Amino acid sequence: MKFAIIKERKNPPDRRVVFSPEKLAEAREKFPQAEFVVESSDIRVFPDSAYKALGFTVTNDVSDCDVMIGVKEVPIDYLIPNKKYFYFSHTIKKQPYNRKLLLAMLDKNIEMFDHETIVKKSGARLIGFGRYAGLVGAYNGFRALGLRDGLFNLPKVETLTDLNEVKAELDKITLPNIKILLTGTGKVAQGAKEILDHLKIKEVGDALYLTSKFSEPVYVMADVMEYNKRKDGKVGDKWAFYKDPTGYESNFMPYAKESDFFIAGHFYGNNAPYLFTREDAKSTDFNINLIADISCDVDGPVASTLRASTIADPFYGYDAQTESEVAYDAPNAITVMAVDNLPCELPKDASEGFGDMFLEHVIPAFFNNDERGILKRAKITENNKLTERFSYLQDYVNGK
């Protein structure tokens, strides 16, 4: 079987790759029956020469390969018929802007495996860039705080070499006495927590956080059952909530009253209550004035996220009274960081971490008869049709 590491062609350019040269060499050693080639790229964080130095073929033509491995969506014109593809297709939530991409994959008889659909039996994701989104998102939040309040001037992550340099920059700053709310417990939230812990910010429990004043910066990590509650007053159950959140309502306002800085590291599921609404943000009890929305669901559960921001221009302000965008440092505005491609700022570390997971979980499945069912669960299209697991996308394909 022949695998190709394909060139990223989506704009804006993405420098990430699924396998670093060293990790690809490890894959070749573990699976000598596989052949790996690299499509030439002038933007990849690892240059062509680094792959060539380890003996890989670097070429402009990968059409003789069986499996194409990329990161972002492949432009329709570059899809090669009758191949297997791995990348983030952004189609499984029926995203309107990528419907034509899914149609093209069906038309070209492509077997599509989305990185988001590579999951355990339980549905928990096995691979992703979540940790790096959390790391960069939390750092960017502190960068916004420093710039807005004239406290310190952190450089952009994209100007730094790696995570070690990011952490070295954080070692230079002193934080004011603020209270920080972090939602979520998954990879994104854990990445953000890594930044908070590196800054030696004290973690406190919910009860203490919601009832006490502190003389030093503190943070609380709130899980889904802390910021949601059952409407009938009974004790909530996390797994029941994931299956059907309709009997729940938001319990976010007690946190909003006590927090200065909110880091949104949660996963938001369909039909779950919004964390806070535009009306909530107008309340005199709403104390949050800085939000790093790593989850970045536009016009959704975090009402201040009016749009995704960019790496080039990461911050804007939200005026709660007029429900409109203003300057990020405008008086009384909530400062918002809502970059939706955060791991792109740390391409080397993010690529290395992703390759570890891909080699552990995905490549072996091609050579052990997919004994864990990973490829079977992940496959979206086959034989010009949606697979059974993704048949719910049929009305999306039909344009309904």
Secondary structure, DSSP 8 states (H G I E B T S, - for coil): -EEEE-----SS-----S--HHHHHHHHHH-TT-EEEEE--SSSSS-HHHHHTTT-EEES--TT-SEEE-SS---GGG--TT-EEEE----TT--GGGHHHHHHHHHTT-EEEEGGG-B-TTS-BS--SHHHHHHHHHHHHHHHHHHHHTS-----GGGSSSHHHHHHHHTT----S-EEEEE--SHHHHHHHHHHHHTT-EE--HHHHHH---SS-EEEEE-TTTSEEETTSS---HHHHHH-GGGEEE--HHHHHH-SEEEE-----TT---SB-HHHHHSTT----EEEESS--TTSSBTT--S-B-SSS-EEEEETTTTEEE-TT-TT-EEEE-BS-GGGGSHHHHHHHHHHHHHHHTGGGGTTTTTT-HHHHHB-EETTEE-GGGGGGHHHHTT-
